[in-house]
Amino acid sequence: MKIRSLKTKRNFDKALTLVNDVLDQDPNFAEALYLKAHVLWEGFKNPWGAECCFRRVLELTEDGEPVHCWASSCLSRIYNRVTQ
């Protein structure tokens, strides 16, 4: 996915634009929401926006699905940073 590549290259503005385009077409695409959360968190230092996306991933996926586990783990890290 091009979004992942852009995120890796730290081109967060373009990654966010592309992931939003994907989500405009399918707002329930869990993997895209997961990527958007990371872009918001890493690129824009927006843990609250990331939290919203990670929570939506959890709503859309089943326990045990990889993306569900990843989002759950990321939420734990956000909560740990905020409470420290």
PyMOL commands that set and color helices and strands:
alter all, ss='L'
color gray80, all
select helices_A, chain A and resi 2-8+12-25+30-44+47-60+66-83
alter helices_A, ss='H'
color red, helices_A
deselect
rebuild
show_as cartoon
